[in-house]
Amino acid sequence: MSFEELQEFWQIAVDRLDAFGGDLAKLSQPLQTVLIVEAAQGIIDNGGLEYFFEADFPGNPPYSVFAEAFERVGAVAAAAGIEAAARMFPFEEPQLHEAKRQAWIESVKSDRSHEFVVLSWKLCGDESVFIKLAEYVERNRSAFAA
């Protein structure tokens, strides 16, 4: 599946999300998965884990939601990286504490040897995620039918 074809399926998922008023829970799991992985990896590719963790996501879902979506598509290393990075925050439920996340990231981001920074570089630009996502869409093509 080409990148352009993958984008067509992503657009179907976006259109369905819009039709349900932005309520991700009303979409089938394959459509949810495409939206979550596409959004998360796009953010990571633009600025690493720093960008991914710096702002709140709608509803402040636990980061396990993202890791589980990556696991569903078969991007196991990326899923493990997101989980590991989320565990690095020195406080519980980091998804609920934007300012604390930003302060902690600020304290480690210039240390090129810090595990968070190393992991960020590893996940940023990981093309295998989109390859796995395309394979997942192909396996779940019927979920995107009208």
C-alpha positions in Angstrom: 0.0 0.0 0.0 1.4 3.4 -1.0 1.6 6.4 1.3 -1.2 8.0 -0.8 -3.5 5.1 -0.3 -2.8 5.1 3.4 -3.7 8.7 3.5 -7.0 7.9 1.8 -7.9 5.4 4.6 -6.8 8.0 7.2 -9.2 10.5 5.6 -12.0 8.0 5.8 -11.3 7.7 9.5 -11.2 11.5 9.9 -14.5 11.9 8.1 -16.1 9.3 10.3 -14.7 10.9 13.4 -16.2 14.2 12.2 -19.6 12.5 11.6 -19.5 11.4 15.2 -18.8 14.8 16.5 -15.2 14.0 17.3 -16.0 11.2 19.7 -13.2 8.7 19.0 -15.0 6.0 21.1 -17.8 5.8 18.6 -15.4 4.6 15.9 -14.5 1.0 15.3 -11.1 -0.1 16.7 -9.4 -0.2 13.3 -10.4 3.4 12.6 -9.4 4.5 16.1 -6.1 2.8 15.6 -5.3 4.5 12.4 -6.1 7.9 13.8 -4.1 7.4 17.0 -1.0 6.0 15.3 -1.0 8.5 12.5 -1.4 11.4 14.9 1.1 10.2 17.4 3.8 9.2 14.9 3.3 12.4 13.0 4.0 14.4 16.2 7.0 12.3 17.1 8.4 12.6 13.6 8.0 16.4 13.9 9.8 16.8 17.2 10.5 13.6 18.9 9.0 12.5 22.2 9.4 16.0 23.5 6.6 17.2 21.1 4.5 14.1 21.8 4.5 14.7 25.5 4.5 18.5 25.6 0.8 19.1 25.1 -2.4 17.5 26.2 -4.4 15.2 24.0 -8.3 15.5 24.0 -9.6 13.9 27.1 -6.1 13.3 28.5 -6.0 9.5 27.7 -3.3 7.5 29.5 -0.3 7.0 27.3 -1.1 3.3 27.3 -3.8 4.0 24.8 -1.2 5.1 22.3 1.1 2.2 23.1 -1.8 -0.3 22.6 -2.6 1.2 19.2 1.0 0.9 18.1 1.0 -2.7 19.3 -2.2 -3.5 17.3 -0.5 -2.4 14.1 2.6 -4.4 15.0 4.9 -1.5 15.8 6.0 -3.2 19.0 9.3 -1.3 19.4 7.6 2.1 19.1 4.9 0.9 21.5 7.5 -0.1 24.1 9.3 3.2 23.6 6.2 5.2 24.3 5.5 3.1 27.4 9.1 3.4 28.6 9.1 7.2 28.1 5.8 7.6 29.9 7.3 5.7 32.9 10.2 8.1 33.1 8.1 11.0 34.4 8.8 11.3 38.1 5.1 11.5 39.0 1.9 9.5 38.5 -0.5 9.9 35.6 1.7 12.2 33.5 -1.1 12.7 31.0 -2.9 14.8 33.6 -0.1 17.2 34.4 1.0 19.2 31.3 3.0 21.8 33.2 4.9 19.2 35.2 5.6 17.2 32.0 6.9 20.2 30.2 9.2 21.2 33.2 10.6 17.6 33.4 11.2 17.5 29.7 12.9 20.9 29.8 15.2 19.5 32.5 16.4 16.5 30.5 16.1 17.5 26.8 19.6 19.0 26.5 21.3 15.9 28.0 22.0 13.8 24.8 22.8 10.8 27.0 19.5 10.9 28.9 17.4 7.8 28.2 14.4 9.9 27.2 16.5 11.8 24.6 18.1 8.7 23.2 14.7 7.0 23.0 13.2 10.1 21.3 15.9 10.0 18.6 15.2 6.3 18.1 11.4 6.8 17.6 11.6 10.0 15.5 11.5 9.1 11.8 10.8 5.4 12.4 9.5 4.6 8.9 8.6 1.0 10.0 5.6 2.5 11.9 3.9 3.6 8.7 4.8 0.3 7.0 3.1 -1.6 9.8 0.2 0.8 9.8 -0.4 0.2 6.1 -0.3 -3.6 6.7 -2.8 -3.1 9.5 -5.1 -1.1 7.2 -4.8 -3.8 4.5 -5.8 -6.5 7.1 -8.7 -4.4 8.3 -9.8 -2.9 4.9 -13.5 -3.9 5.5 -13.7 -1.6 8.5 -13.2 1.4 6.2 -16.0 0.4 3.8 -19.1 2.7 3.7 
